[in-house]
Amino acid sequence: MKIKSIETFTRRHLGITRVRITDGAQGWGQISPFNADISATVMHRQVAPHALGADAADIARPAAEPNRSRRK
């Protein structure tokens, strides 16, 4: 099961994210208690390229390989 998509939703001071994997499962989480627009930009530019396509069960791998992009 690989990470298929990462979406962010912002409203003023709140930022949340939805992560979907290839089997259809999804999870939600908060990414920002303030400056939500900046946090969403960072998520898409700095985190998503490393996480997309990665094994959803291997949460440590993107952090262990910060210079390898998995963008497809």
FITIVO-597834 format. One record per atom (N, C-alpha, C): residue in one letter; atom name; x, y, z. Coordinates in nm, 4 decimals. Example, Ala and Ser with C-alpha at 12.3 -4.5 7.8 and 13.67 -1.06 7.14 Angstrom:
BEGIN
residu	atome	x	y	z
A	N	1.3190	-0.5690	0.7800;
A	CA	1.2300	-0.4500	0.7800;
A	C	1.3200	-0.3300	0.7800;
S	N	1.2850	-0.2250	0.7080;
S	CA	1.3670	-0.1060	0.7140;
S	C	1.2900	0.0030	0.7870;
// end
This chain:
BEGIN
residu	atome	x	y	z
M	N	0.0841	-0.1178	0.0000;
M	CA	0.0000	0.0000	0.0000;
M	C	0.0883	0.1237	0.0000;
K	N	0.0731	0.2026	-0.1010;
K	CA	0.1548	0.3220	-0.1160;
K	C	0.0710	0.4484	-0.0993;
I	N	0.1385	0.5552	-0.0604;
I	CA	0.0708	0.6836	-0.0453;
I	C	0.0369	0.7361	-0.1837;
K	N	-0.0928	0.7581	-0.2063;
K	CA	-0.1441	0.7988	-0.3366;
K	C	-0.1597	0.9499	-0.3484;
S	N	-0.2093	1.0141	-0.2420;
S	CA	-0.2295	1.1590	-0.2487;
S	C	-0.2220	1.2217	-0.1109;
I	N	-0.1842	1.3488	-0.1123;
I	CA	-0.1799	1.4303	0.0094;
I	C	-0.2510	1.5604	-0.0241;
E	N	-0.3571	1.5890	0.0487;
E	CA	-0.4338	1.7115	0.0268;
E	C	-0.4301	1.7950	0.1550;
T	N	-0.4321	1.9255	0.1392;
T	CA	-0.4405	2.0136	0.2547;
T	C	-0.5625	2.1027	0.2417;
F	N	-0.6172	2.1363	0.3562;
F	CA	-0.7344	2.2237	0.3641;
F	C	-0.7030	2.3272	0.4720;
T	N	-0.7176	2.4533	0.4373;
T	CA	-0.6839	2.5588	0.5335;
T	C	-0.7998	2.6548	0.5506;
R	N	-0.8043	2.7094	0.6690;
R	CA	-0.9017	2.8143	0.7003;
R	C	-0.8413	2.8997	0.8103;
R	N	-0.8005	3.0175	0.7731;
R	CA	-0.7372	3.1125	0.8644;
R	C	-0.6235	3.0495	0.9427;
H	N	-0.6501	3.0083	1.0664;
H	CA	-0.5437	2.9592	1.1535;
H	C	-0.5417	2.8076	1.1679;
L	N	-0.6187	2.7381	1.0873;
L	CA	-0.6243	2.5926	1.0996;
L	C	-0.5873	2.5272	0.9681;
G	N	-0.4970	2.4305	0.9737;
G	CA	-0.4596	2.3535	0.8555;
G	C	-0.4737	2.2055	0.8854;
I	N	-0.5451	2.1353	0.7994;
I	CA	-0.5572	1.9907	0.8156;
I	C	-0.5146	1.9242	0.6852;
T	N	-0.4801	1.7976	0.6939;
T	CA	-0.4375	1.7234	0.5767;
T	C	-0.5091	1.5900	0.5695;
R	N	-0.5297	1.5445	0.4464;
R	CA	-0.5867	1.4120	0.4237;
R	C	-0.4862	1.3348	0.3388;
V	N	-0.4502	1.2169	0.3850;
V	CA	-0.3591	1.1292	0.3125;
V	C	-0.4377	1.0071	0.2679;
R	N	-0.4292	0.9755	0.1394;
R	CA	-0.4968	0.8576	0.0857;
R	C	-0.3920	0.7594	0.0355;
I	N	-0.4224	0.6295	0.0530;
I	CA	-0.3311	0.5273	0.0035;
I	C	-0.3990	0.4469	-0.1071;
T	N	-0.3209	0.3655	-0.1746;
T	CA	-0.3688	0.2979	-0.2948;
T	C	-0.4845	0.2023	-0.2710;
D	N	-0.5035	0.1525	-0.1498;
D	CA	-0.6160	0.0611	-0.1256;
D	C	-0.7458	0.1345	-0.0919;
G	N	-0.7432	0.2678	-0.0951;
G	CA	-0.8618	0.3476	-0.0692;
G	C	-0.8738	0.4013	0.0726;
A	N	-0.7912	0.3521	0.1634;
A	CA	-0.7945	0.4023	0.3013;
A	C	-0.7442	0.5468	0.3038;
Q	N	-0.7875	0.6205	0.4048;
Q	CA	-0.7440	0.7591	0.4200;
Q	C	-0.7308	0.7941	0.5668;
G	N	-0.6504	0.8939	0.5931;
G	CA	-0.6348	0.9428	0.7293;
G	C	-0.6305	1.0942	0.7285;
W	N	-0.6701	1.1539	0.8400;
W	CA	-0.6747	1.2983	0.8554;
W	C	-0.5836	1.3401	0.9700;
G	N	-0.5245	1.4593	0.9596;
G	CA	-0.4425	1.5106	1.0682;
G	C	-0.4299	1.6614	1.0597;
Q	N	-0.3922	1.7214	1.1703;
Q	CA	-0.3710	1.8664	1.1748;
Q	C	-0.2263	1.8959	1.1421;
I	N	-0.2029	1.9943	1.0568;
I	CA	-0.0665	2.0324	1.0231;
I	C	-0.0271	2.1677	1.0798;
S	N	-0.1236	2.2450	1.1270;
S	CA	-0.0896	2.3791	1.1707;
S	C	-0.1909	2.4373	1.2684;
P	N	-0.1422	2.4918	1.3801;
P	CA	-0.2324	2.5652	1.4688;
P	C	-0.2357	2.7146	1.4329;
F	N	-0.1470	2.7587	1.3436;
F	CA	-0.1442	2.8980	1.2988;
F	C	-0.0677	2.9043	1.1665;
N	N	-0.0797	3.0137	1.0929;
N	CA	-0.0161	3.0304	0.9614;
N	C	-0.0429	2.9100	0.8718;
A	N	-0.1677	2.8718	0.8612;
A	CA	-0.2063	2.7503	0.7889;
A	C	-0.1644	2.7538	0.6422;
D	N	-0.1708	2.8694	0.5786;
D	CA	-0.1335	2.8770	0.4374;
D	C	0.0138	2.8453	0.4162;
I	N	0.0988	2.8925	0.5051;
I	CA	0.2419	2.8650	0.4959;
I	C	0.2690	2.7171	0.5219;
S	N	0.2043	2.6610	0.6219;
S	CA	0.2223	2.5193	0.6540;
S	C	0.1775	2.4299	0.5385;
A	N	0.0692	2.4653	0.4716;
A	CA	0.0219	2.3871	0.3578;
A	C	0.1218	2.3932	0.2426;
T	N	0.1796	2.5088	0.2202;
T	CA	0.2803	2.5232	0.1150;
T	C	0.4018	2.4362	0.1458;
V	N	0.4468	2.4395	0.2687;
V	CA	0.5603	2.3558	0.3092;
V	C	0.5263	2.2078	0.2919;
M	N	0.4059	2.1695	0.3291;
M	CA	0.3645	2.0290	0.3137;
M	C	0.3778	1.9844	0.1684;
H	N	0.3279	2.0659	0.0755;
H	CA	0.3286	2.0265	-0.0653;
H	C	0.4662	2.0374	-0.1302;
R	N	0.5452	2.1341	-0.0895;
R	CA	0.6764	2.1525	-0.1529;
R	C	0.7874	2.0690	-0.0902;
Q	N	0.7814	2.0486	0.0405;
Q	CA	0.8927	1.9833	0.1091;
Q	C	0.8639	1.8406	0.1571;
V	N	0.7407	1.8110	0.1912;
V	CA	0.7075	1.6792	0.2464;
V	C	0.6501	1.5866	0.1401;
A	N	0.5521	1.6340	0.0655;
A	CA	0.4822	1.5493	-0.0315;
A	C	0.5741	1.4816	-0.1332;
P	N	0.6740	1.5508	-0.1893;
P	CA	0.7588	1.4833	-0.2876;
P	C	0.8303	1.3596	-0.2316;
H	N	0.8566	1.3590	-0.1026;
H	CA	0.9242	1.2450	-0.0403;
H	C	0.8259	1.1371	0.0022;
A	N	0.7033	1.1754	0.0300;
A	CA	0.6055	1.0801	0.0819;
A	C	0.5242	1.0119	-0.0281;
L	N	0.4919	1.0827	-0.1345;
L	CA	0.4101	1.0245	-0.2411;
L	C	0.4801	0.9033	-0.3021;
G	N	0.4077	0.7943	-0.3096;
G	CA	0.4630	0.6706	-0.3643;
G	C	0.5347	0.5842	-0.2641;
A	N	0.5546	0.6358	-0.1428;
A	CA	0.6232	0.5591	-0.0382;
A	C	0.5274	0.4588	0.0250;
D	N	0.5833	0.3566	0.0867;
D	CA	0.5043	0.2572	0.1589;
D	C	0.4378	0.3270	0.2776;
A	N	0.3066	0.3206	0.2847;
A	CA	0.2321	0.3888	0.3910;
A	C	0.2621	0.3322	0.5289;
A	N	0.3048	0.2074	0.5366;
A	CA	0.3343	0.1451	0.6657;
A	C	0.4738	0.1793	0.7153;
D	N	0.5597	0.2309	0.6288;
D	CA	0.6985	0.2610	0.6650;
D	C	0.7127	0.4098	0.6917;
I	N	0.6635	0.4542	0.8076;
I	CA	0.6585	0.5981	0.8356;
I	C	0.7952	0.6603	0.8595;
A	N	0.8969	0.5826	0.8903;
A	CA	1.0299	0.6379	0.9161;
A	C	1.1103	0.6595	0.7882;
R	N	1.0774	0.5929	0.6805;
R	CA	1.1587	0.5982	0.5597;
R	C	1.1734	0.7376	0.4989;
P	N	1.0664	0.8161	0.4797;
P	CA	1.0875	0.9497	0.4216;
P	C	1.1830	1.0363	0.5046;
A	N	1.1807	1.0223	0.6347;
A	CA	1.2715	1.0997	0.7196;
A	C	1.4145	1.0491	0.7083;
A	N	1.4311	0.9198	0.6837;
A	CA	1.5650	0.8611	0.6739;
A	C	1.6309	0.8933	0.5395;
E	N	1.5528	0.9281	0.4392;
E	CA	1.6056	0.9578	0.3053;
E	C	1.5589	1.0957	0.2599;
P	N	1.6022	1.2012	0.3278;
P	CA	1.5478	1.3348	0.2975;
P	C	1.5841	1.3893	0.1601;
N	N	1.6870	1.3379	0.0967;
N	CA	1.7285	1.3931	-0.0329;
N	C	1.6775	1.3149	-0.1527;
R	N	1.6042	1.2085	-0.1312;
R	CA	1.5534	1.1287	-0.2425;
R	C	1.4049	1.1603	-0.2656;
S	N	1.3733	1.2097	-0.3822;
S	CA	1.2343	1.2406	-0.4145;
S	C	1.1661	1.1175	-0.4699;
R	N	1.0416	1.0946	-0.4270;
R	CA	0.9637	0.9826	-0.4761;
R	C	0.8531	1.0294	-0.5691;
R	N	0.8598	1.1521	-0.6159;
R	CA	0.7566	1.2073	-0.7032;
R	C	0.7500	1.1279	-0.8329;
K	N	0.6280	1.0932	-0.8718;
K	CA	0.6080	1.0175	-0.9961;
K	C	0.5081	1.0847	-1.0828;
// end
